[in-house]
Amino acid sequence: MKETLIIRLGQSVNDPIHWLISNVNETIASGRIDNSLVLEELAEKAQSREVIALFPASKVQLKTVVLPTKYNRKLESALPFMLEEELACELDDVLISIGEPCMLGEKHALQVAVCQRAWFENWLDILKTAELPPTRALPDALLLPQFDDADVTVTALENNWLFRLDAWRIAEVETSWINEFTATLDAQSLAHLSDLEFEYDNAVKKLEHYDLPLAIFAKQIVTQPFNMLQGAFQVKKQSKGVWPVWQVPAIAAGVALMFGLVLKAVTAYQLEQKVAVAKAETIEAYQQAFPGSKVRPNLIRRQIQSKLSQVSSGGETGFLFLLHHLTPVFKDVEGFTPETLRFDSKRGELRLRASAKDFQSFNVVKQRLERSALQVEQGSLSNSGNLVVGEIKIKAGS
């Protein structure tokens, strides 16, 4: 059976707060904290448990409102005005929670609970801040059991007495006023659920029901349907079945899938951009290598293969052989950048026009190529801005 954490709040945020963990049939743990400032101490105890908030009966009035007709939802908007004469404050300042429709004699009626709205909202905010959002909220004394042989049920909590006077009437009385209050009971039979005493002739001690007040309340939770969390305060129902178990993994998987698709789309776009740039560079290089040749973008690959087959037909004196030795030089000599590349198949000569950061770079390139057994003829070099521009002719060694 699912465990619950019951938190009985005080009249003010500075009052002691009682708590109890229960599975209805058994009390698992209980305790008391000084005030609302240390409510976060209970956050760990609330994990995987339903949180139920109990409000003191002295702050929640239970009333039975006589209706002009059988109850229906349309009457809810008129309830505040039906209660207006009984309230000592403005209508906007009260929270009205609806209970069960009932009959008062032959008249239709409705059970309602009334409390100060700002006070109620403040407690909910405090509980939320402490990571203790409740799924149910109700007045404590409404959870006192009723007995066939007693009209009234009473127990003690702190220095106060809690009374359930009938199915929908409760009260909280300070010990100093207990005798004056019991005098108003008109000798009704009273079921006494506390080991504390007060003078009342028609009291029946229910020794078999003696327990901690919150433990008594916990046993009545499943039989009491009322909940003050209504309307704007209503808690959304969680999905049943296996969905709560798989909800987090499913959301994580969905987010991962979404990011995966976005990443693939971005990657595809980037690749398309790179292909377009590479294609443009290929066309430009082709035109530089083979001046005067007509370029067909859709057939550029086939054109290059055709040209390569032509220039490479000369064996070691071919274009590919020279390019094979030249390519590593471009990578190794920093700042050495080819501008035009032309191959004279009749002479077996590759003419390279390039720019570099200084004259020394051209010397380094020449020495590197000569170490590869190539014939290198360096043309004139000239300054062009911050760069040095010149031409190199390369042939296979004899």
BALOBA-1460 file (C-alpha; in Angstrom, 3 decimals):
// residues 398
<rec num="1" residu="m" x="0.000" y="0.000" z="0.000"/>
<rec num="2" residu="k" x="1.300" y="3.470" z="-0.892"/>
<rec num="3" residu="e" x="2.788" y="5.398" z="2.002"/>
<rec num="4" residu="t" x="1.701" y="8.931" z="2.877"/>
<rec num="5" residu="l" x="3.407" y="11.802" z="4.646"/>
<rec num="6" residu="i" x="0.819" y="13.664" z="6.718"/>
<rec num="7" residu="i" x="1.802" y="17.190" z="7.769"/>
<rec num="8" residu="r" x="-0.385" y="18.988" z="10.314"/>
<rec num="9" residu="l" x="0.271" y="22.707" z="9.965"/>
<rec num="10" residu="g" x="-0.209" y="25.374" z="12.619"/>
<rec num="11" residu="q" x="-2.469" y="28.383" z="12.848"/>
<rec num="12" residu="s" x="0.565" y="30.541" z="12.065"/>
<rec num="13" residu="v" x="3.922" y="29.878" z="10.419"/>
<rec num="14" residu="n" x="5.592" y="30.089" z="13.844"/>
<rec num="15" residu="d" x="3.550" y="27.269" z="15.410"/>
<rec num="16" residu="p" x="4.907" y="23.709" z="15.832"/>
<rec num="17" residu="i" x="4.239" y="21.335" z="12.935"/>
<rec num="18" residu="h" x="3.478" y="17.636" z="13.447"/>
<rec num="19" residu="w" x="4.208" y="14.970" z="10.822"/>
<rec num="20" residu="l" x="3.608" y="11.261" z="10.410"/>
<rec num="21" residu="i" x="4.480" y="8.640" z="7.785"/>
<rec num="22" residu="s" x="1.853" y="5.939" z="7.446"/>
<rec num="23" residu="n" x="0.552" y="3.245" z="5.133"/>
<rec num="24" residu="v" x="-2.932" y="3.594" z="6.721"/>
<rec num="25" residu="n" x="-2.661" y="0.417" z="8.776"/>
<rec num="26" residu="e" x="0.704" y="1.159" z="10.336"/>
<rec num="27" residu="t" x="2.616" y="4.176" z="11.587"/>
<rec num="28" residu="i" x="6.131" y="4.104" z="10.138"/>
<rec num="29" residu="a" x="7.548" y="7.277" z="11.648"/>
<rec num="30" residu="s" x="6.355" y="10.477" z="13.285"/>
<rec num="31" residu="g" x="7.715" y="13.646" z="14.795"/>
<rec num="32" residu="r" x="7.434" y="17.359" z="15.424"/>
<rec num="33" residu="i" x="9.356" y="20.337" z="14.086"/>
<rec num="34" residu="d" x="9.470" y="23.797" z="15.619"/>
<rec num="35" residu="n" x="7.941" y="25.869" z="12.821"/>
<rec num="36" residu="s" x="7.666" y="26.399" z="9.058"/>
<rec num="37" residu="l" x="11.263" y="27.633" z="8.766"/>
<rec num="38" residu="v" x="12.547" y="24.061" z="9.061"/>
<rec num="39" residu="l" x="9.921" y="22.405" z="6.859"/>
<rec num="40" residu="e" x="12.597" y="21.482" z="4.298"/>
<rec num="41" residu="e" x="13.772" y="18.852" z="6.794"/>
<rec num="42" residu="l" x="10.758" y="16.808" z="5.708"/>
<rec num="43" residu="a" x="11.534" y="17.008" z="1.957"/>
<rec num="44" residu="e" x="13.562" y="13.795" z="1.995"/>
<rec num="45" residu="k" x="10.754" y="11.981" z="3.829"/>
<rec num="46" residu="a" x="8.311" y="13.038" z="1.103"/>
<rec num="47" residu="q" x="10.170" y="11.249" z="-1.686"/>
<rec num="48" residu="s" x="7.978" y="8.561" z="-3.312"/>
<rec num="49" residu="r" x="5.216" y="9.351" z="-0.792"/>
<rec num="50" residu="e" x="1.940" y="11.223" z="-1.152"/>
<rec num="51" residu="v" x="1.914" y="14.441" z="0.872"/>
<rec num="52" residu="i" x="-1.309" y="15.346" z="2.700"/>
<rec num="53" residu="a" x="-1.623" y="18.701" z="4.444"/>
<rec num="54" residu="l" x="-3.905" y="19.062" z="7.460"/>
<rec num="55" residu="f" x="-5.053" y="22.503" z="8.549"/>
<rec num="56" residu="p" x="-6.164" y="23.324" z="12.102"/>
<rec num="57" residu="a" x="-9.916" y="23.171" z="12.630"/>
<rec num="58" residu="s" x="-9.823" y="26.626" z="14.232"/>
<rec num="59" residu="k" x="-8.903" y="28.150" z="10.830"/>
<rec num="60" residu="v" x="-11.394" y="26.245" z="8.643"/>
<rec num="61" residu="q" x="-15.146" y="26.612" z="9.100"/>
<rec num="62" residu="l" x="-17.400" y="23.820" z="7.876"/>
<rec num="63" residu="k" x="-20.849" y="25.046" z="6.896"/>
<rec num="64" residu="t" x="-23.961" y="23.549" z="5.339"/>
<rec num="65" residu="v" x="-25.600" y="25.944" z="2.894"/>
<rec num="66" residu="v" x="-29.315" y="25.594" z="2.106"/>
<rec num="67" residu="l" x="-29.881" y="25.724" z="-1.677"/>
<rec num="68" residu="p" x="-32.922" y="27.020" z="-3.543"/>
<rec num="69" residu="t" x="-32.916" y="23.899" z="-5.684"/>
<rec num="70" residu="k" x="-31.020" y="20.668" z="-6.221"/>
<rec num="71" residu="y" x="-27.300" y="21.287" z="-6.416"/>
<rec num="72" residu="n" x="-25.729" y="21.831" z="-9.817"/>
<rec num="73" residu="r" x="-22.489" y="23.456" z="-10.984"/>
<rec num="74" residu="k" x="-24.265" y="26.675" z="-11.926"/>
<rec num="75" residu="l" x="-24.983" y="27.358" z="-8.242"/>
<rec num="76" residu="e" x="-21.270" y="27.538" z="-7.379"/>
<rec num="77" residu="s" x="-20.970" y="31.144" z="-8.522"/>
<rec num="78" residu="a" x="-23.832" y="32.106" z="-6.181"/>
<rec num="79" residu="l" x="-22.373" y="30.391" z="-3.089"/>
<rec num="80" residu="p" x="-20.348" y="33.382" z="-1.846"/>
<rec num="81" residu="f" x="-23.485" y="35.544" z="-1.821"/>
<rec num="82" residu="m" x="-25.434" y="32.859" z="0.071"/>
<rec num="83" residu="l" x="-22.707" y="32.947" z="2.730"/>
<rec num="84" residu="e" x="-22.185" y="36.704" z="2.751"/>
<rec num="85" residu="e" x="-24.210" y="37.384" z="5.901"/>
<rec num="86" residu="e" x="-22.325" y="34.696" z="7.830"/>
<rec num="87" residu="l" x="-18.858" y="35.993" z="6.921"/>
<rec num="88" residu="a" x="-16.982" y="38.633" z="8.862"/>
<rec num="89" residu="c" x="-14.764" y="39.623" z="5.931"/>
<rec num="90" residu="e" x="-14.968" y="40.516" z="2.253"/>
<rec num="91" residu="l" x="-16.007" y="37.794" z="-0.182"/>
<rec num="92" residu="d" x="-12.794" y="38.168" z="-2.168"/>
<rec num="93" residu="d" x="-10.787" y="37.373" z="0.959"/>
<rec num="94" residu="v" x="-12.261" y="33.910" z="1.548"/>
<rec num="95" residu="l" x="-11.710" y="30.541" z="-0.096"/>
<rec num="96" residu="i" x="-14.786" y="28.349" z="-0.429"/>
<rec num="97" residu="s" x="-14.179" y="24.635" z="-0.984"/>
<rec num="98" residu="i" x="-17.137" y="22.492" z="-1.986"/>
<rec num="99" residu="g" x="-18.008" y="19.268" z="-0.217"/>
<rec num="100" residu="e" x="-20.918" y="16.884" z="-0.817"/>
<rec num="101" residu="p" x="-24.534" y="17.769" z="-1.651"/>
<rec num="102" residu="c" x="-26.899" y="16.735" z="1.162"/>
<rec num="103" residu="m" x="-30.420" y="17.224" z="2.538"/>
<rec num="104" residu="l" x="-31.465" y="19.352" z="5.520"/>
<rec num="105" residu="g" x="-34.893" y="17.950" z="6.223"/>
<rec num="106" residu="e" x="-36.673" y="18.336" z="2.921"/>
<rec num="107" residu="k" x="-34.358" y="21.043" z="1.611"/>
<rec num="108" residu="h" x="-31.389" y="20.587" z="-0.674"/>
<rec num="109" residu="a" x="-28.085" y="21.725" z="0.808"/>
<rec num="110" residu="l" x="-24.360" y="21.705" z="0.153"/>
<rec num="111" residu="q" x="-21.414" y="21.157" z="2.466"/>
<rec num="112" residu="v" x="-18.689" y="23.807" z="2.130"/>
<rec num="113" residu="a" x="-15.431" y="24.671" z="3.876"/>
<rec num="114" residu="v" x="-14.468" y="28.315" z="4.330"/>
<rec num="115" residu="c" x="-11.059" y="29.750" z="5.225"/>
<rec num="116" residu="q" x="-9.002" y="32.880" z="4.650"/>
<rec num="117" residu="r" x="-7.655" y="32.715" z="1.091"/>
<rec num="118" residu="a" x="-4.371" y="34.552" z="1.729"/>
<rec num="119" residu="w" x="-3.590" y="32.321" z="4.735"/>
<rec num="120" residu="f" x="-4.312" y="29.161" z="2.713"/>
<rec num="121" residu="e" x="-2.259" y="30.309" z="-0.304"/>
<rec num="122" residu="n" x="0.649" y="31.293" z="1.953"/>
<rec num="123" residu="w" x="0.817" y="27.799" z="3.434"/>
<rec num="124" residu="l" x="0.712" y="26.209" z="-0.036"/>
<rec num="125" residu="d" x="3.569" y="28.468" z="-1.172"/>
<rec num="126" residu="i" x="5.599" y="27.519" z="1.908"/>
<rec num="127" residu="l" x="5.034" y="23.814" z="1.269"/>
<rec num="128" residu="k" x="5.961" y="24.194" z="-2.395"/>
<rec num="129" residu="t" x="9.149" y="26.063" z="-1.519"/>
<rec num="130" residu="a" x="10.069" y="23.263" z="0.897"/>
<rec num="131" residu="e" x="9.485" y="20.724" z="-1.938"/>
<rec num="132" residu="l" x="6.411" y="19.371" z="-0.126"/>
<rec num="133" residu="p" x="3.533" y="20.118" z="-2.517"/>
<rec num="134" residu="p" x="0.423" y="18.352" z="-1.160"/>
<rec num="135" residu="t" x="-2.004" y="16.324" z="-3.229"/>
<rec num="136" residu="r" x="-4.730" y="16.736" z="-0.614"/>
<rec num="137" residu="a" x="-5.594" y="19.366" z="1.992"/>
<rec num="138" residu="l" x="-8.341" y="19.206" z="4.614"/>
<rec num="139" residu="p" x="-9.112" y="20.272" z="8.199"/>
<rec num="140" residu="d" x="-7.658" y="17.936" z="10.813"/>
<rec num="141" residu="a" x="-10.741" y="17.320" z="12.991"/>
<rec num="142" residu="l" x="-12.720" y="16.131" z="9.964"/>
<rec num="143" residu="l" x="-10.546" y="12.980" z="10.151"/>
<rec num="144" residu="l" x="-11.723" y="12.016" z="13.632"/>
<rec num="145" residu="p" x="-13.716" y="8.767" z="13.464"/>
<rec num="146" residu="q" x="-17.410" y="8.601" z="14.287"/>
<rec num="147" residu="f" x="-18.932" y="5.902" z="16.505"/>
<rec num="148" residu="d" x="-22.410" y="4.421" z="16.694"/>
<rec num="149" residu="d" x="-22.509" y="4.813" z="20.475"/>
<rec num="150" residu="a" x="-21.294" y="8.428" z="20.586"/>
<rec num="151" residu="d" x="-22.518" y="11.712" z="19.139"/>
<rec num="152" residu="v" x="-19.205" y="13.533" z="19.384"/>
<rec num="153" residu="t" x="-15.543" y="12.465" z="19.028"/>
<rec num="154" residu="v" x="-12.666" y="14.275" z="20.728"/>
<rec num="155" residu="t" x="-8.873" y="14.014" z="21.002"/>
<rec num="156" residu="a" x="-6.056" y="16.280" z="22.166"/>
<rec num="157" residu="l" x="-3.243" y="17.816" z="20.120"/>
<rec num="158" residu="e" x="-0.667" y="20.087" z="21.738"/>
<rec num="159" residu="n" x="-2.638" y="22.286" z="24.185"/>
<rec num="160" residu="n" x="-5.882" y="22.113" z="22.228"/>
<rec num="161" residu="w" x="-8.820" y="19.738" z="21.912"/>
<rec num="162" residu="l" x="-10.192" y="18.709" z="18.531"/>
<rec num="163" residu="f" x="-13.904" y="17.877" z="18.234"/>
<rec num="164" residu="r" x="-15.921" y="16.270" z="15.485"/>
<rec num="165" residu="l" x="-19.480" y="17.214" z="16.390"/>
<rec num="166" residu="d" x="-21.141" y="15.405" z="13.496"/>
<rec num="167" residu="a" x="-20.425" y="14.471" z="9.871"/>
<rec num="168" residu="w" x="-19.790" y="18.110" z="8.862"/>
<rec num="169" residu="r" x="-19.125" y="20.085" z="12.057"/>
<rec num="170" residu="i" x="-15.765" y="20.405" z="13.781"/>
<rec num="171" residu="a" x="-14.162" y="22.576" z="16.430"/>
<rec num="172" residu="e" x="-10.810" y="23.292" z="18.047"/>
<rec num="173" residu="v" x="-10.835" y="24.430" z="21.673"/>
<rec num="174" residu="e" x="-8.032" y="25.613" z="23.928"/>
<rec num="175" residu="t" x="-7.656" y="23.679" z="27.181"/>
<rec num="176" residu="s" x="-8.485" y="26.782" z="29.213"/>
<rec num="177" residu="w" x="-11.938" y="26.908" z="27.541"/>
<rec num="178" residu="i" x="-12.746" y="23.194" z="27.513"/>
<rec num="179" residu="n" x="-15.311" y="23.214" z="30.338"/>
<rec num="180" residu="e" x="-17.221" y="26.164" z="28.852"/>
<rec num="181" residu="f" x="-17.299" y="24.426" z="25.478"/>
<rec num="182" residu="t" x="-18.427" y="21.007" z="26.750"/>
<rec num="183" residu="a" x="-21.265" y="22.734" z="28.581"/>
<rec num="184" residu="t" x="-22.715" y="23.574" z="25.152"/>
<rec num="185" residu="l" x="-22.865" y="19.910" z="24.115"/>
<rec num="186" residu="d" x="-26.203" y="19.366" z="25.924"/>
<rec num="187" residu="a" x="-25.089" y="16.082" z="27.506"/>
<rec num="188" residu="q" x="-24.405" y="14.405" z="24.185"/>
<rec num="189" residu="s" x="-22.398" y="11.206" z="24.405"/>
<rec num="190" residu="l" x="-18.719" y="11.784" z="23.702"/>
<rec num="191" residu="a" x="-16.107" y="9.313" z="22.427"/>
<rec num="192" residu="h" x="-12.819" y="10.199" z="24.173"/>
<rec num="193" residu="l" x="-9.681" y="9.207" z="22.198"/>
<rec num="194" residu="s" x="-7.032" y="10.800" z="24.425"/>
<rec num="195" residu="d" x="-5.364" y="9.806" z="27.672"/>
<rec num="196" residu="l" x="-5.677" y="13.440" z="28.805"/>
<rec num="197" residu="e" x="-8.669" y="14.235" z="31.000"/>
<rec num="198" residu="f" x="-11.358" y="16.869" z="31.300"/>
<rec num="199" residu="e" x="-14.631" y="16.839" z="33.249"/>
<rec num="200" residu="y" x="-17.572" y="15.555" z="31.271"/>
<rec num="201" residu="d" x="-20.160" y="13.150" z="32.654"/>
<rec num="202" residu="n" x="-21.212" y="11.516" z="29.396"/>
<rec num="203" residu="a" x="-17.751" y="10.624" z="28.043"/>
<rec num="204" residu="v" x="-16.956" y="7.137" z="26.759"/>
<rec num="205" residu="k" x="-13.267" y="6.270" z="26.803"/>
<rec num="206" residu="k" x="-12.301" y="4.419" z="23.615"/>
<rec num="207" residu="l" x="-9.136" y="2.834" z="24.959"/>
<rec num="208" residu="e" x="-8.792" y="0.514" z="21.980"/>
<rec num="209" residu="h" x="-8.604" y="3.579" z="19.710"/>
<rec num="210" residu="y" x="-5.988" y="5.486" z="21.697"/>
<rec num="211" residu="d" x="-3.146" y="6.553" z="19.420"/>
<rec num="212" residu="l" x="-1.185" y="9.557" z="18.233"/>
<rec num="213" residu="p" x="-3.642" y="12.143" z="16.845"/>
<rec num="214" residu="l" x="-2.070" y="11.997" z="13.376"/>
<rec num="215" residu="a" x="-2.168" y="8.194" z="13.453"/>
<rec num="216" residu="i" x="-5.907" y="8.422" z="14.156"/>
<rec num="217" residu="f" x="-6.277" y="10.842" z="11.242"/>
<rec num="218" residu="a" x="-4.251" y="8.575" z="8.926"/>
<rec num="219" residu="k" x="-6.712" y="5.708" z="9.388"/>
<rec num="220" residu="q" x="-9.581" y="7.917" z="8.179"/>
<rec num="221" residu="i" x="-7.837" y="9.316" z="5.091"/>
<rec num="222" residu="v" x="-9.137" y="6.631" z="2.720"/>
<rec num="223" residu="t" x="-12.741" y="7.093" z="3.898"/>
<rec num="224" residu="q" x="-12.802" y="10.899" z="3.656"/>
<rec num="225" residu="p" x="-13.144" y="12.128" z="0.035"/>
<rec num="226" residu="f" x="-13.063" y="15.868" z="0.794"/>
<rec num="227" residu="n" x="-10.172" y="17.908" z="-0.565"/>
<rec num="228" residu="m" x="-9.682" y="21.674" z="-0.274"/>
<rec num="229" residu="l" x="-7.390" y="21.671" z="-3.314"/>
<rec num="230" residu="q" x="-10.037" y="22.656" z="-5.842"/>
<rec num="231" residu="g" x="-10.290" y="24.983" z="-8.802"/>
<rec num="232" residu="a" x="-7.036" y="26.890" z="-9.247"/>
<rec num="233" residu="f" x="-5.441" y="24.769" z="-6.504"/>
<rec num="234" residu="q" x="-6.469" y="21.416" z="-7.945"/>
<rec num="235" residu="v" x="-3.622" y="18.963" z="-8.442"/>
<rec num="236" residu="k" x="-3.446" y="17.436" z="-11.905"/>
<rec num="237" residu="k" x="-3.948" y="13.716" z="-11.880"/>
<rec num="238" residu="q" x="-0.949" y="11.637" z="-12.856"/>
<rec num="239" residu="s" x="-1.302" y="9.060" z="-15.608"/>
<rec num="240" residu="k" x="-1.831" y="5.527" z="-14.445"/>
<rec num="241" residu="g" x="-0.076" y="2.399" z="-15.614"/>
<rec num="242" residu="v" x="3.527" y="2.236" z="-16.723"/>
<rec num="243" residu="w" x="3.677" y="5.776" z="-18.111"/>
<rec num="244" residu="p" x="4.964" y="7.387" z="-14.862"/>
<rec num="245" residu="v" x="7.788" y="4.838" z="-14.824"/>
<rec num="246" residu="w" x="8.802" y="5.475" z="-18.423"/>
<rec num="247" residu="q" x="7.939" y="9.181" z="-18.549"/>
<rec num="248" residu="v" x="11.420" y="10.512" z="-17.821"/>
<rec num="249" residu="p" x="13.248" y="8.029" z="-20.127"/>
<rec num="250" residu="a" x="10.702" y="8.693" z="-22.880"/>
<rec num="251" residu="i" x="11.128" y="12.454" z="-22.602"/>
<rec num="252" residu="a" x="14.907" y="12.048" z="-22.573"/>
<rec num="253" residu="a" x="14.730" y="9.830" z="-25.659"/>
<rec num="254" residu="g" x="12.483" y="12.329" z="-27.412"/>
<rec num="255" residu="v" x="14.823" y="15.207" z="-26.626"/>
<rec num="256" residu="a" x="17.813" y="13.131" z="-27.780"/>
<rec num="257" residu="l" x="16.008" y="12.246" z="-31.026"/>
<rec num="258" residu="m" x="15.117" y="15.875" z="-31.638"/>
<rec num="259" residu="f" x="18.698" y="17.020" z="-31.066"/>
<rec num="260" residu="g" x="19.930" y="14.152" z="-33.262"/>
<rec num="261" residu="l" x="17.686" y="15.238" z="-36.125"/>
<rec num="262" residu="v" x="18.678" y="18.875" z="-35.691"/>
<rec num="263" residu="l" x="22.352" y="17.897" z="-35.621"/>
<rec num="264" residu="k" x="21.965" y="15.819" z="-38.777"/>
<rec num="265" residu="a" x="20.166" y="18.668" z="-40.519"/>
<rec num="266" residu="v" x="22.903" y="21.116" z="-39.532"/>
<rec num="267" residu="t" x="25.605" y="18.632" z="-40.580"/>
<rec num="268" residu="a" x="23.897" y="18.037" z="-43.928"/>
<rec num="269" residu="y" x="23.623" y="21.785" z="-44.498"/>
<rec num="270" residu="q" x="27.295" y="22.283" z="-43.620"/>
<rec num="271" residu="l" x="28.289" y="19.464" z="-45.958"/>
<rec num="272" residu="e" x="26.249" y="20.977" z="-48.758"/>
<rec num="273" residu="q" x="27.998" y="24.291" z="-48.189"/>
<rec num="274" residu="k" x="31.404" y="22.607" z="-48.193"/>
<rec num="275" residu="v" x="30.555" y="20.705" z="-51.393"/>
<rec num="276" residu="a" x="29.486" y="23.955" z="-53.072"/>
<rec num="277" residu="v" x="32.734" y="25.667" z="-51.977"/>
<rec num="278" residu="a" x="34.840" y="22.681" z="-53.047"/>
<rec num="279" residu="k" x="33.074" y="22.565" z="-56.404"/>
<rec num="280" residu="a" x="33.736" y="26.256" z="-56.989"/>
<rec num="281" residu="e" x="37.386" y="25.834" z="-56.016"/>
<rec num="282" residu="t" x="37.699" y="22.811" z="-58.310"/>
<rec num="283" residu="i" x="36.315" y="24.762" z="-61.267"/>
<rec num="284" residu="e" x="38.655" y="27.671" z="-60.527"/>
<rec num="285" residu="a" x="41.666" y="25.335" z="-60.240"/>
<rec num="286" residu="y" x="40.684" y="23.566" z="-63.462"/>
<rec num="287" residu="q" x="40.492" y="26.850" z="-65.326"/>
<rec num="288" residu="q" x="43.877" y="27.884" z="-63.952"/>
<rec num="289" residu="a" x="45.491" y="24.540" z="-64.812"/>
<rec num="290" residu="f" x="43.928" y="24.339" z="-68.253"/>
<rec num="291" residu="p" x="43.416" y="27.902" z="-69.546"/>
<rec num="292" residu="g" x="40.973" y="28.277" z="-72.366"/>
<rec num="293" residu="s" x="39.181" y="25.002" z="-71.594"/>
<rec num="294" residu="k" x="35.426" y="25.213" z="-71.299"/>
<rec num="295" residu="v" x="34.173" y="24.117" z="-67.914"/>
<rec num="296" residu="r" x="30.969" y="22.138" z="-67.520"/>
<rec num="297" residu="p" x="30.129" y="22.073" z="-63.782"/>
<rec num="298" residu="n" x="28.000" y="18.941" z="-64.020"/>
<rec num="299" residu="l" x="30.765" y="17.109" z="-65.911"/>
<rec num="300" residu="i" x="33.767" y="18.600" z="-64.105"/>
<rec num="301" residu="r" x="34.802" y="15.280" z="-62.614"/>
<rec num="302" residu="r" x="34.793" y="13.590" z="-66.012"/>
<rec num="303" residu="q" x="36.692" y="16.514" z="-67.539"/>
<rec num="304" residu="i" x="39.397" y="16.298" z="-64.880"/>
<rec num="305" residu="q" x="39.741" y="12.559" z="-65.367"/>
<rec num="306" residu="s" x="40.067" y="13.132" z="-69.109"/>
<rec num="307" residu="k" x="42.733" y="15.774" z="-68.649"/>
<rec num="308" residu="l" x="44.610" y="13.684" z="-66.105"/>
<rec num="309" residu="s" x="44.632" y="10.724" z="-68.413"/>
<rec num="310" residu="q" x="46.098" y="12.960" z="-71.087"/>
<rec num="311" residu="v" x="48.794" y="14.559" z="-68.943"/>
<rec num="312" residu="s" x="49.703" y="11.355" z="-67.158"/>
<rec num="313" residu="s" x="50.223" y="9.348" z="-70.327"/>
<rec num="314" residu="g" x="53.903" y="10.363" z="-70.324"/>
<rec num="315" residu="g" x="54.832" y="8.041" z="-67.447"/>
<rec num="316" residu="e" x="57.258" y="9.572" z="-64.926"/>
<rec num="317" residu="t" x="57.370" y="12.750" z="-66.882"/>
<rec num="318" residu="g" x="53.626" y="13.128" z="-66.492"/>
<rec num="319" residu="f" x="51.673" y="15.648" z="-64.564"/>
<rec num="320" residu="l" x="50.695" y="13.270" z="-61.765"/>
<rec num="321" residu="f" x="54.300" y="12.385" z="-61.073"/>
<rec num="322" residu="l" x="55.273" y="16.046" z="-60.637"/>
<rec num="323" residu="l" x="52.147" y="16.840" z="-58.644"/>
<rec num="324" residu="h" x="52.863" y="13.916" z="-56.348"/>
<rec num="325" residu="h" x="56.164" y="15.498" z="-55.294"/>
<rec num="326" residu="l" x="54.814" y="19.025" z="-55.207"/>
<rec num="327" residu="t" x="51.779" y="18.492" z="-52.989"/>
<rec num="328" residu="p" x="53.706" y="17.768" z="-49.727"/>
<rec num="329" residu="v" x="55.695" y="20.968" z="-50.242"/>
<rec num="330" residu="f" x="52.525" y="23.046" z="-50.119"/>
<rec num="331" residu="k" x="51.708" y="21.530" z="-46.736"/>
<rec num="332" residu="d" x="55.198" y="21.744" z="-45.219"/>
<rec num="333" residu="v" x="56.290" y="25.230" z="-46.277"/>
<rec num="334" residu="e" x="54.232" y="27.684" z="-44.297"/>
<rec num="335" residu="g" x="52.840" y="30.627" z="-46.235"/>
<rec num="336" residu="f" x="53.720" y="29.187" z="-49.668"/>
<rec num="337" residu="t" x="50.507" y="29.456" z="-51.711"/>
<rec num="338" residu="p" x="50.067" y="28.419" z="-55.371"/>
<rec num="339" residu="e" x="48.204" y="30.905" z="-57.551"/>
<rec num="340" residu="t" x="48.323" y="29.262" z="-61.014"/>
<rec num="341" residu="l" x="49.345" y="25.797" z="-62.108"/>
<rec num="342" residu="r" x="50.015" y="24.911" z="-65.739"/>
<rec num="343" residu="f" x="51.409" y="21.779" z="-67.324"/>
<rec num="344" residu="d" x="53.173" y="21.708" z="-70.702"/>
<rec num="345" residu="s" x="52.805" y="18.106" z="-71.839"/>
<rec num="346" residu="k" x="55.213" y="18.551" z="-74.772"/>
<rec num="347" residu="r" x="58.039" y="19.658" z="-72.510"/>
<rec num="348" residu="g" x="56.909" y="17.620" z="-69.548"/>
<rec num="349" residu="e" x="57.141" y="20.816" z="-67.552"/>
<rec num="350" residu="l" x="54.956" y="22.067" z="-64.706"/>
<rec num="351" residu="r" x="54.830" y="25.854" z="-64.308"/>
<rec num="352" residu="l" x="53.837" y="27.099" z="-60.901"/>
<rec num="353" residu="r" x="53.138" y="30.708" z="-60.033"/>
<rec num="354" residu="a" x="52.953" y="31.199" z="-56.277"/>
<rec num="355" residu="s" x="53.144" y="33.730" z="-53.454"/>
<rec num="356" residu="a" x="55.039" y="33.440" z="-50.179"/>
<rec num="357" residu="k" x="55.747" y="35.504" z="-47.087"/>
<rec num="358" residu="d" x="59.421" y="35.971" z="-48.015"/>
<rec num="359" residu="f" x="62.177" y="35.115" z="-50.556"/>
<rec num="360" residu="q" x="63.499" y="32.352" z="-48.314"/>
<rec num="361" residu="s" x="60.273" y="30.377" z="-48.773"/>
<rec num="362" residu="f" x="60.945" y="30.020" z="-52.516"/>
<rec num="363" residu="n" x="64.490" y="28.781" z="-51.772"/>
<rec num="364" residu="v" x="63.134" y="26.213" z="-49.344"/>
<rec num="365" residu="v" x="60.634" y="24.966" z="-51.944"/>
<rec num="366" residu="k" x="63.371" y="24.744" z="-54.598"/>
<rec num="367" residu="q" x="65.657" y="22.757" z="-52.274"/>
<rec num="368" residu="r" x="62.848" y="20.421" z="-51.247"/>
<rec num="369" residu="l" x="61.967" y="19.634" z="-54.856"/>
<rec num="370" residu="e" x="65.580" y="19.128" z="-55.886"/>
<rec num="371" residu="r" x="66.011" y="16.598" z="-53.088"/>
<rec num="372" residu="s" x="63.232" y="14.668" z="-54.828"/>
<rec num="373" residu="a" x="65.422" y="14.411" z="-57.948"/>
<rec num="374" residu="l" x="63.464" y="17.038" z="-59.848"/>
<rec num="375" residu="q" x="64.820" y="19.788" z="-62.067"/>
<rec num="376" residu="v" x="63.786" y="23.142" z="-60.684"/>
<rec num="377" residu="e" x="64.176" y="26.481" z="-62.423"/>
<rec num="378" residu="q" x="63.244" y="29.490" z="-60.352"/>
<rec num="379" residu="g" x="62.142" y="32.608" z="-62.205"/>
<rec num="380" residu="s" x="62.327" y="36.195" z="-61.064"/>
<rec num="381" residu="l" x="60.832" y="37.111" z="-57.720"/>
<rec num="382" residu="s" x="59.083" y="40.387" z="-56.896"/>
<rec num="383" residu="n" x="57.342" y="42.048" z="-53.986"/>
<rec num="384" residu="s" x="53.591" y="42.413" z="-54.100"/>
<rec num="385" residu="g" x="52.445" y="44.219" z="-50.949"/>
<rec num="386" residu="n" x="53.502" y="42.113" z="-47.982"/>
<rec num="387" residu="l" x="54.071" y="39.037" z="-50.155"/>
<rec num="388" residu="v" x="56.752" y="37.787" z="-52.519"/>
<rec num="389" residu="v" x="55.457" y="36.546" z="-55.905"/>
<rec num="390" residu="g" x="57.367" y="34.377" z="-58.344"/>
<rec num="391" residu="e" x="57.344" y="31.448" z="-60.792"/>
<rec num="392" residu="i" x="58.952" y="28.015" z="-60.613"/>
<rec num="393" residu="k" x="59.345" y="25.528" z="-63.475"/>
<rec num="394" residu="i" x="59.576" y="21.863" z="-62.528"/>
<rec num="395" residu="k" x="60.625" y="18.835" z="-64.583"/>
<rec num="396" residu="a" x="61.394" y="15.258" z="-63.861"/>
<rec num="397" residu="g" x="65.114" y="14.581" z="-63.313"/>
<rec num="398" residu="s" x="67.104" y="13.124" z="-66.232"/>
